């Protein structure tokens, strides 16, 4: 029987964190774009029932998958096979991560951005994105694949912290928001 491990990783933000979740709020009749934006921008942030900012489980999982892909590190004894597929199928994050920031800690940042969201797009509009300056949390990562050892998981968490990040304008996309540092790592 395969052994299942759990990595409990505590981290602290090193740069602001911003989300850009799709807003699914209907526009009021006769409402102008700027009025709609002022009314709904906060909906771009993921909040739990207690109005605390959370990071979705899939954001953490994808950051780890992207870190594995970014590193290109090969699995010892497996030729040129990398860890990318192992992190895709062999890692689970099932609970949102509370980031220690409340709805009241969120400020809006206004930017003139392409209306279709595509970089270099022609038509531009003003949009407001939520941002948190101080954030951090603890995530529990279930490791199902025995090729992913404690050292490998620790390495990819560090790569995710430095080169991938979380949220809008993260390093993976050429930005500098969403960077973090690992403050504690436990492996069972």
C-alpha positions in Angstrom: 0.0 0.0 0.0 1.3 3.5 -0.9 2.0 5.9 1.9 0.2 9.2 1.9 2.0 12.2 3.3 0.9 15.6 4.4 2.9 18.8 4.1 1.8 21.6 6.3 3.3 24.8 4.9 3.1 28.2 6.6 3.9 31.3 4.5 4.0 35.0 4.7 3.4 37.5 1.9 6.5 39.5 0.7 4.5 41.7 -1.7 0.9 42.8 -2.0 -1.7 40.2 -3.0 -4.4 40.9 -5.5 -7.1 38.7 -7.0 -9.1 39.2 -10.2 -11.9 36.7 -9.9 -14.5 37.0 -12.6 -17.4 39.3 -11.5 -20.8 37.7 -11.9 -22.9 40.6 -10.7 -25.6 41.8 -13.1 -25.4 45.3 -14.3 -28.3 47.5 -13.2 -30.6 49.0 -15.8 -29.0 52.2 -17.1 -25.8 51.7 -15.0 -22.7 53.1 -16.5 -19.4 51.1 -16.6 -17.7 53.2 -13.9 -20.8 53.0 -11.6 -20.9 49.3 -12.1 -17.1 49.0 -11.4 -17.4 51.1 -8.2 -20.3 48.9 -7.0 -18.8 45.5 -7.8 -15.0 45.6 -7.7 -14.9 43.9 -4.2 -16.4 40.8 -5.8 -13.1 40.1 -7.5 -11.7 39.0 -4.1 -12.4 35.5 -2.7 -13.9 35.8 0.8 -15.2 33.1 3.2 -18.4 33.4 5.3 -16.6 35.4 7.9 -15.4 38.0 5.3 -11.8 36.8 5.5 -9.7 36.7 2.4 -9.0 33.2 1.2 -6.8 31.5 -1.3 -8.6 28.8 -3.2 -7.2 25.2 -3.0 -6.7 25.1 -6.7 -4.6 28.2 -6.7 -2.1 26.4 -4.4 -2.2 23.2 -6.4 -1.7 25.0 -9.7 1.2 27.0 -8.2 2.9 23.7 -7.3 2.2 22.2 -10.7 3.6 25.3 -12.4 6.7 25.2 -10.1 7.3 21.6 -11.1 7.0 22.6 -14.8 9.2 25.7 -14.3 12.0 23.7 -12.6 12.3 21.0 -15.2 13.7 18.8 -12.4 13.9 15.2 -13.3 13.0 12.2 -11.1 16.0 10.2 -10.1 16.2 6.9 -11.8 13.4 7.8 -14.3 15.5 9.1 -17.2 14.2 12.4 -18.5 10.9 12.2 -16.7 10.1 15.4 -14.7 7.8 15.9 -11.7 5.2 17.8 -13.7 2.8 14.9 -14.2 3.4 13.7 -10.6 2.3 17.1 -9.2 -0.7 17.2 -11.5 -2.1 13.8 -10.4 -0.3 13.1 -7.1 -1.0 16.3 -5.0 -4.2 17.5 -3.5 -5.2 20.7 -1.6 -8.8 20.5 -0.4 -9.4 23.4 1.9 -9.2 27.2 1.2 -6.4 29.0 2.9 -7.3 31.8 5.3 -4.9 34.7 4.6 -5.4 36.6 7.8 -6.9 39.6 6.1 -10.5 40.8 6.4 -12.8 42.5 3.9 -12.0 45.8 5.7 -8.2 45.3 5.0 -8.8 45.3 1.2 -8.1 48.4 -0.8 -8.9 49.0 -4.4 -6.4 49.8 -7.1 -7.6 51.5 -10.3 -6.0 50.7 -13.6 -6.6 51.5 -17.3 -6.8 48.0 -18.8 -7.9 46.3 -22.0 -11.7 45.9 -21.9 -11.4 42.3 -23.1 -8.7 41.4 -20.6 -6.2 40.5 -23.4 -2.8 42.1 -23.1 -2.3 44.8 -25.8 -6.0 44.9 -26.5 -7.3 48.0 -28.3 -10.2 49.4 -26.3 -9.4 50.2 -22.7 -11.5 50.8 -19.6 -10.9 51.7 -15.9 -11.2 48.7 -13.6 -10.6 48.4 -9.9 -8.8 45.4 -8.5 -8.8 44.4 -4.7 -5.4 44.4 -3.0 -4.2 43.2 0.4 -0.8 44.4 1.7 -0.3 42.1 4.7 -1.2 38.4 4.2 -0.1 34.9 4.9 -1.5 31.5 6.0 -1.1 27.8 6.4 -1.9 25.3 3.8 -2.3 21.5 4.1 -1.1 19.6 1.0 -1.8 15.9 0.6 0.9 14.0 -1.2 -0.3 10.8 -2.9 2.7 10.1 -5.2 5.7 8.4 -3.5 8.1 10.0 -6.0 7.3 13.3 -4.3 9.5 13.3 -1.2 9.8 15.8 1.6 12.8 17.5 0.0 11.1 17.6 -3.4 7.9 19.2 -1.9 10.0 21.7 0.0 12.0 22.7 -3.1 8.8 23.2 -5.2 7.2 25.2 -2.5 10.2 27.5 -2.5 10.1 27.8 -6.3 6.4 28.6 -6.2 7.1 31.3 -3.6 9.9 33.0 -5.7 8.9 32.5 -9.3 5.2 31.6 -9.5 3.3 33.4 -6.8 -0.4 33.8 -6.3 -3.1 36.0 -7.7 -3.2 38.9 -10.2 0.1 40.3 -11.4 2.2 37.4 -10.0 5.8 36.7 -11.0 4.7 33.8 -13.3 2.9 36.4 -15.4 5.7 39.0 -15.3 4.5 40.9 -12.2 5.7 41.2 -8.7 2.5 40.8 -6.5 1.7 37.5 -4.8 5.3 36.7 -3.8 5.7 34.9 -0.4 8.2 33.2 1.8 8.0 29.9 3.6 8.1 30.4 7.3 7.5 26.8 8.4 7.3 23.4 6.7 6.2 20.2 8.4 6.0 16.7 6.8 4.3 13.7 8.3 
